[in-house]
Amino acid sequence: MKNMSHTLITGASSGIGEQLSYLLAKEKKSLVLVARRLERLKKVQKQCLKLGSPDVQIMSCDIADKKSVLLAAKKIKAMKKVSVGSLVNNAGLAAGTELVQDAKTKDWDVMIDTNVKGLLWLTREFFESVIEHQGHIVNLGSVAGRLVYEGGAVYCATKFAVRALSEGFRMDLKGTGVRVTNIEPGMVNTEFSFVRLGNQQKADAVYAEMMPLSPIDIATNILWCLQQPPHVNIQELVIYPTDQASVGQVSRGEKSIKNLKTKSKGK
């Protein structure tokens, strides 16, 4: 019997990855969920099964660690009746906001290892399987992969790399039936800012007095890309919250869409 096709999602223990797992579970899709926090993954697994997924496998893995990625890939390949048909490279992070001349080089390492090298290591392990299933590779980029901002040189560089890799994958995989999509969100209220800043108060301030995107907003758009017919490839999808016009240009307070809606209702 041919192995059941699964969608593999990295960074599935929270945020966008978690919400996408639930959406795909409702669509009765089989899943392989990967993240560092196994206890969180167990909760996501339980919920996905409740929502209708026929099979949910979980695996602890640090995407920034090559040995961890290769070991996880080996274990996934060894699972009976599991074959990765689609891959969502969701895991990613930013570390630090210092100017490049003041930045900690260990922050550079973790961003490059996670956002670029980790994505490459994992994808390379499953190219063959995705090609066999004529599946889909979805990479989570960022608007920071299109525009650079002060204090974000290396993070932006990693997301520019994701954009380049997505375009390169698409070219190299032509003729295989595999689709490749780069999702580029603006401000999304996840654990991203807390991880970057290491302080919840500072993280909350990033989204203060404006309406950011939520993880379910991005997950819904990823699901739409995955659900397109086989001859349709959404190459790139840029998603801003209405309050964000561009990187560094954000409407807050009275000009936030939240308050504009309130005023509109009061008329």
C-alpha positions in Angstrom: 0.0 0.0 0.0 1.3 3.5 -0.9 2.3 5.6 2.0 -0.3 8.2 3.1 0.6 11.7 2.0 1.2 14.1 4.9 1.8 17.8 5.2 4.9 18.6 7.2 4.8 21.9 9.1 7.7 23.3 11.0 7.3 25.7 14.0 3.9 24.0 14.6 3.7 24.4 18.3 2.4 28.0 18.2 1.4 31.0 16.0 1.0 30.5 12.3 2.1 26.9 12.3 -0.3 25.9 15.0 -3.3 27.7 13.3 -2.5 26.1 10.0 -2.3 22.7 11.6 -5.9 23.2 12.8 -7.2 24.4 9.5 -5.6 21.4 7.7 -7.0 19.1 10.3 -10.5 20.4 9.6 -9.8 19.5 5.9 -9.1 15.9 7.0 -5.4 16.2 6.1 -2.7 14.0 7.6 0.0 15.9 9.3 3.6 15.8 10.6 4.2 18.6 13.1 7.7 19.7 14.0 8.9 22.1 16.7 11.3 22.3 19.6 8.6 22.2 22.3 7.3 18.7 22.4 4.8 19.3 25.2 3.2 22.1 23.2 3.2 19.8 20.1 1.3 17.1 22.0 -1.5 19.6 22.7 -1.7 20.6 19.1 -1.7 17.0 18.0 -4.6 16.2 20.3 -6.6 19.1 19.0 -5.9 18.2 15.4 -7.1 14.7 15.9 -10.3 16.1 17.5 -10.8 18.4 14.5 -10.7 15.5 12.0 -7.1 14.8 10.9 -6.8 11.0 10.2 -3.2 11.0 11.4 -1.0 13.4 13.2 2.7 12.6 13.9 4.8 14.9 16.0 8.6 15.3 16.2 10.8 17.5 18.4 13.4 19.3 16.3 15.6 22.4 16.5 15.6 23.7 12.9 18.7 25.8 13.7 20.7 22.6 14.5 21.7 20.5 11.4 22.1 17.3 13.4 18.7 17.7 14.9 17.1 18.4 11.5 18.8 15.3 9.9 17.8 13.1 12.8 14.2 14.3 12.7 14.1 13.7 8.9 15.5 10.2 9.3 12.8 9.4 11.9 10.0 10.8 9.8 11.1 8.8 6.8 11.2 5.7 8.9 7.5 6.1 10.0 5.2 3.5 8.5 2.5 4.8 6.1 3.9 8.3 6.3 5.2 10.2 3.2 5.7 13.9 3.0 3.7 15.3 0.1 3.8 19.0 1.1 6.2 21.0 3.2 5.5 24.3 5.1 8.7 25.9 6.2 7.2 28.0 8.9 9.9 28.0 11.6 11.8 31.3 11.8 12.8 34.0 14.1 14.5 37.4 14.6 17.1 38.1 17.3 18.1 41.6 18.4 17.4 45.0 17.1 20.9 46.6 17.5 22.6 48.4 14.7 24.8 46.0 12.8 28.0 47.5 14.3 26.7 46.8 17.8 24.9 43.5 17.2 25.8 40.3 18.9 27.2 37.9 16.4 25.5 34.9 18.1 22.2 36.5 17.0 23.5 36.4 13.4 24.3 32.8 13.7 20.9 31.8 15.1 19.0 33.8 12.5 21.0 32.4 9.6 21.0 28.9 10.9 17.2 28.9 11.5 15.8 31.0 8.7 18.1 30.0 5.8 20.2 26.9 6.6 17.6 25.1 8.6 15.0 25.7 5.8 17.5 24.3 3.3 18.6 21.3 5.3 15.0 20.2 5.9 13.7 20.8 2.4 16.6 19.0 0.9 15.7 15.9 2.9 12.1 15.8 1.5 12.6 17.0 -2.1 12.3 13.4 -3.4 9.1 12.7 -1.5 7.5 16.0 -2.5 8.4 15.4 -6.1 6.9 12.0 -5.9 3.6 13.4 -4.7 3.7 16.4 -7.0 3.3 18.4 -3.8 3.7 21.9 -2.6 6.5 23.8 -0.8 5.5 26.8 1.2 8.2 29.1 2.7 7.4 31.7 5.3 9.2 34.8 4.2 8.5 38.3 5.3 8.0 41.9 4.0 11.5 42.2 5.5 12.6 40.1 2.5 11.6 43.0 0.3 12.5 46.1 2.3 15.4 46.6 4.7 15.0 48.6 8.0 17.5 50.0 10.5 18.6 47.5 13.1 17.3 44.6 10.9 20.1 44.1 8.4 20.8 40.4 9.1 17.2 39.4 9.7 16.2 41.1 6.5 19.1 39.4 4.7 17.8 36.0 5.8 14.3 36.8 4.5 15.7 38.1 1.2 17.4 34.7 1.1 14.1 32.9 1.6 12.7 34.9 -1.3 15.6 33.9 -3.5 15.4 30.3 -2.4 11.7 30.2 -3.2 12.3 31.5 -6.7 15.2 29.2 -7.2 13.2 26.1 -6.0 10.5 27.0 -8.4 13.0 27.2 -11.3 14.8 24.0 -10.4 11.6 22.0 -9.8 9.9 23.0 -13.1 8.5 20.0 -14.9 8.0 18.0 -11.7 4.5 19.3 -10.9 5.7 20.7 -7.6 4.4 24.1 -6.6 6.4 26.6 -4.6 5.0 29.6 -2.7 6.6 32.4 -0.7 4.3 33.9 2.0 5.5 37.4 3.0 3.6 38.8 6.0 3.9 42.2 7.6 3.2 42.7 11.3 1.7 39.5 12.8 0.9 39.3 16.5 2.7 36.0 17.4 5.6 35.2 19.8 7.9 36.7 17.2 8.4 40.1 19.0 8.8 38.4 22.4 11.4 36.1 21.1 13.2 39.0 19.4 13.1 41.4 22.3 13.0 39.0 25.3 10.5 41.2 27.1 6.7 40.9 26.9 6.1 44.6 27.6 8.4 45.6 24.7 6.7 43.0 22.5 3.2 44.4 23.3 4.4 47.9 22.4 5.2 46.7 18.9 1.5 46.2 18.3 0.2 49.0 20.5 -2.7 51.1 19.2 -2.9 49.4 15.9 -4.5 46.2 14.5 -1.9 43.7 13.4 -2.5 40.5 11.5 -3.2 37.4 13.5 -1.8 33.9 13.0 -5.1 32.7 11.7 -5.1 35.4 9.0 -1.8 34.1 7.6 -2.8 30.5 8.1 -6.0 31.1 6.1 -4.1 32.5 3.2 -1.6 29.6 3.2 -4.5 27.2 3.1 -5.9 29.1 0.1 -2.6 28.7 -1.7 -2.5 25.0 -0.9 -6.1 24.5 -2.2 -5.5 26.0 -5.6 -5.9 23.5 -8.5 -2.6 21.7 -9.5 -2.0 23.9 -12.5 -2.1 27.1 -10.4 1.0 28.2 -8.5 0.8 31.2 -6.2 4.5 32.2 -6.4 4.4 35.1 -3.9 1.9 36.5 -1.5 2.5 39.7 0.3 0.1 40.3 3.2 0.1 43.6 5.3 -2.3 44.6 8.0 -4.4 47.6 6.8 -2.7 49.7 9.5 0.8 49.0 8.0 1.4 50.8 4.7 5.0 49.5 4.4 7.9 48.5 6.7 8.2 51.2 9.3 5.0 53.0 8.2 2.2 52.1 10.7 -1.1 53.9 11.6 -1.7 54.0 15.3 -4.3 55.5 17.7 -7.0 57.4 16.0 -5.8 56.5 12.6 -5.8 52.8 13.3 -8.4 50.7 11.4 -9.8 49.6 14.8 -10.7 53.2 15.8 -11.8 54.2 12.3 -14.3 51.3 12.4 -15.5 52.5 15.8 -16.0 56.1 14.4 -17.8 54.7 11.4 -20.3 52.8 13.5 -21.0 55.9 15.6 -22.1 57.9 12.6 
